[in-house]
Amino acid sequence: MPTMPKKKKKEEDKKFHIELAKQMLTLATAAFGLVAALAWNQFIQEFVGTYIKVWFPEGGKLVSMGLYAIIVTILAVIVTWQLSKVVKRLEDE
């Protein structure tokens, strides 16, 4: 069975790592985007439902849902930004 020269193997490994990082970025962005969208959807539904009512018996739930939506969005941005930096660094090498 023939073996690949070391230089060619290194190039193949680099291409593989770049493609893997790109796929991870795509999957993470999609996953966090979905979670953020669902969180904001829930928050908005609760916000509207809460403020249409005359009484506000579940105000604490609204605040916690808002904080959840904000936290998930910030996390999605941070992870996406960090993975983008990794991909750029790998492409520049």
N, C-alpha and C positions, 0 to 999 in steps of 0.2 A: 504494500500500500504506500503510494508516494506521500511525502510530507511537504507542507508548505514552507517556503523560506520564512525566516523569522520576521523580516521587514513586512512581507505581505500579510503574515498572520497578525502583526501589530496593527496594521491598517484595518484589517477586517475587524479586530477587536474594538478599535476606536469607533468604527462605523456602527458596530453593534451597540456600544455603550451610548452613542449619540441617539440612535433610534429608540433605544430603551428609555432614555431620559425624556425624549419627545413624547413617547407614548404615556409615560407616567404623568407628564405635565398635562396632556390631553385628558386622561382619565381623572386626575385629581381636580382639574378645572371643572370638568363636567359634573363630577360628584359634589363638589362644594357648591357649585352653581345651583344644582338641584336642591341641596339642603337649604341654602340661603333663600331660594325662591319659595320653598315650602314654609320656611320660618316666617318670611315676610307675608306670605299669603295668610297664614294663621293669625299673625299679628294684626293685619289689616281687618280681617273678618271679625276678630274679637274687639278691635277698636270701634268699628262701626256698630257692632252689636251692643257694645257697652254704652256708647254715647247716644244711641237712639232711645234706650230705656231711660225712664225718668229717674229711677234709682240705680245706684252703682254698687251692687252687692259684691261684684267680683273684680274690684279695682286692682287687687294684688296680683291676680292672674294676668291681667293686661300688662302690668309692669314687668312681670317675669317673662312673658312672651316677647316683649320688646327687647329686653336685655338679651334673651336667647338669640333673637334675630340679629342684633348688633354683633354679638360675640361670634356667631357663625359666619357672618359676612366678613368681619375683620380676620378671622382665621382663614377663610377662603382666599382673601387678598394676600395675606402673608405667605401662605403655602405656595400659591401660584407665583408670586414674585420670587420666592427663593428657588423654586424649580426652574423658572425662566433664567435666573442667574446661572444655575448649574448647566443648563443647556447651552447658554451663550459661551460659558467658559470652555465647555467641551468642544464646541464648534471652532473656537478661536485657537485651540491647541493644535 
